[in-house]
Structure formats: C-alpha cells, structure tokens
Amino acid sequence: TSLSEQLRRKAKSTNKAGDPIVVPSKILAVSEDVTSRDKELGITKIFIAEAAGVVRRVDLNTRDITQVYTGPKAPLPCLALHSPSNTILAGCWDQNIYSWDIPSRRPKKTFRGGHNDFIKTIIICTTTTSSGPHELLISGGADGDIVFWDLQSGDQLHRLRAHSRAVLHLILDPWTDDPSTSLITLFSASSDRTIRKWLIPVPIPSTPSKVLLQDTQEGEEIIMHETSVNVIKIDSDPNGDGDIWTASADKTSKCLLREHGFRREDTKLEHPDFVKDVLLLPGTSWVVTACRDEEVRVWDKGTGDLKYILEGHFDEVTALTVVTRSVTPGTTSSSTARGKKEKVLVSVSLDGTIRQWPLSSFASVGSLTDTSNLNDPPGKKEPDVVSSEGIKSNKQAGRKDAGRKGDGKGTVKMTEEEDKELEDLLASLEEEEGN
C-alpha cells in the first residue's frame, strides 16, 4: 500500500458513518446470531470471522464483544451457525473447519483432512432419511473440491471434485427442498467463472469417499460471468420466482432467471470494482451489494436503479447481513416505539469495522422508492467526503453507477485476480503485525 493510500485511509477512518464498532483485525465474514433472538429486542448479536484467526460474538445493542473463540492460527473466511446445538463453525486457511460451543466458548470438533487448500465456504444441511433427520456439513475449498461431512461425528462422507479452480460459495436451493424426494439441490460458485448445480442423493453413504454419488448430476454448468463468481444468493421471496443473484469479480452483480435455467440475466448491476457480496433485503424491493471500492450500494431489484450509496468503510467491504431488532434497543424512553422492530443492514470490512445502517434512516435522504425529486443539501455541492450518516441517494452521490446499462466487459483474468487478492490480504496481515 502506497503512503498516499495509507494517509487517505487514515483520514477516512475517523468518520462515524454507520456507527462503527471497531475490532482488532480485518473482518472476512459475518453471520447473524439467531440464538440471540429476543422477543422484545429481536436479534441482538452477530458473529464475525477475522483474518487474525478468531471468531467474535458482538452485541449490536451494547456494542460489546461478548465472546471470543480462539484456536486457529490463520485467517477464517467463512462461518456457519448450527443453532440447535448452540455451535458456531468457521472454515480456515489451514484447511480445517473449527467449531465451538457458543455460550461456553469451548472448542468442539475440528473437521480435518477434507481439503488440501484454503477452506472458502461452509454450509449446514438438514436432511430427512428413513432413520430420521440427518445433518450434513458441506465445505468448499480453494482446491476446487466440495466435501460432505457428518456434522455430529465429524466423519468425511464424500469428496466431490467440483471445479477446476476454487469453490468460493455454496448454497442450498430452498425451492427444490422436498422431503418426499431423496435428493438435495446444491449450487456452487467458483473462481473458474462457473456456477454448478448438483443433485445430491441422501443419505450419503458413510463409507470411504471413493464411493461415487451414483445419482449426482455432473455439475450442470451455468456460465454467466467473465471471471470469479464470489457469492450466489437465491431470492426467497414467496411471491418471487426463486432467481439467483450473483456477486462477481467481473464488477457486476446479476439476477439470473430460474425459468430460463439461470442462463438468462434479468438485471445487471455495474460496479467500479470487484463485487464481494450480495444481499436481498426481505420484505423490500431492494438488493444490496458490497464492493471492493469501500462502498455499499442499495438497488431496486426490479428496475436495476441505484437508490443509495452507503459510505463509511475505508477498505474493501467483505460481507453483509441483515438483522431485525427493536427500534429503540436497550431503552424505554418511548412507549410508542417500544416493541416495534426495524431491519438493520450490517456491513463488515477489511478496515476492521462493523457498521449498522437502519433501513428507516434511508428516509432522511429522500423517498425510499424514488430519488428523482431529491435536492442536494442547501449550500453544498456534491460531497467528496462521507457525511455524518454516510447515506446518500444516487442523485446526491453524483455517481454514474448504473443497473442494466453498461457494456459488461470484464478485463480481470482469473489467475491475476486471485493472486492479487491473496497478495493484498497477506500484505495487510504483515502490516498489522508490524504495527
């Protein structure tokens, strides 16, 4: 990092947009803590995974770090929560998956030997078999493999050679989750630019991984990006069509239509840099993206129009989540507000901050559905630095970011991009150790 860039980030780091909670190292992943759900306050806590090899449980209301989970000595890029057993799991660069008991912080099973490169993504799947419910841990690694584990025993059930490059994200398809069938549908996204669809038979035989998944399709390929697909999400709106939304290093986020086998895009959201995450806000018409350019963007998912830009982070935004909590957490000053809930967007970054953006606060910069009639603040030109709230409408921001419009031409080669991302993170870790 150049001296000028360090000075720029230092100057920007003092801003209070998103009411930042600061942690000691770079944040790589975030997950809402559904075990903290309170009848009055809603979800009050989140988990974050850090480059320093720790997981932290953070209370968003009090801003306290309530638990720290330690053991790994390398970065943790992914998280999964198993609420029935009060267990938090994290995948690690050291090729292992660690787990802890949430209340006591006691280490539980370590899943070893499944991968020969970084763990990039983990999910938990509950299936129903003739013998009852069966829980799987599914992991994807930089080795291009997908590994299936028995969550309870820690045994490796099967290793699937899935992609020619890293598996970056896994997601189950809720639209095909039918207990009457013996298959689960799994999507994988990769730095080889493909998305693959897998039909996995259950139960998976608990025999050595040489046993083939006889009924598994050969990973039906979906190629809609020019380079790495970092994240895929499925629109779970019951009134929607179950389309896939993507976040890609080709600087776009796309909506891929289910009715066309995910091979036709409905919306393309253009960005100035790699798109690191995408999130559909439940109960709204909005989709949110996290970008390497330090900004979070809120779009209309139907039209592709950019609605708001959330400024505050001073390094790459790595992940997003949303929680529903009390409008006035921890207070009783307003009897009318007490008991009401609001959605809060949470963003995390390599800058080591957690920032919270209540959706209700967007109203302070204009209409939630139309920014065409917004006026810039009196006496001010288009701002060059972050405002106190950090939320600007598209018009106020004066940006040329567009939704459907754009040539969609990507220029980043996969190998260069992966090498650069790894180089940047390693350099930043060395910089932290030197401070």
Secondary structure by P-SEA (a helix, b strand, c coil): ccaaaaaaaaaaccccccccccccccccccccccccccccccccbbbbbccccbbbbbccccccccbbbbcccccccccccccccbbbbbbccccbbbbbccccccccccccccccccccbbbbbbbbccccbbbbbbbbccccbbbbbcccccccccccccccccccccccccccccccccbbbbbbbccccbbbbbbccccccccccccccccccccccccccccccccccccccccccbbbbbcccccbbbbbbcccccccccbbbbcccccccccccccccbbbbbccccbbbbbccccccccbbbccccccccbbbbbbbbcccccccccccccbbbbbbbbbccccbbbbbccccccccccccccccccccccccccccccccccccccccccccccccccccccccaaaaaaaaaaaaaaaaaaaaac
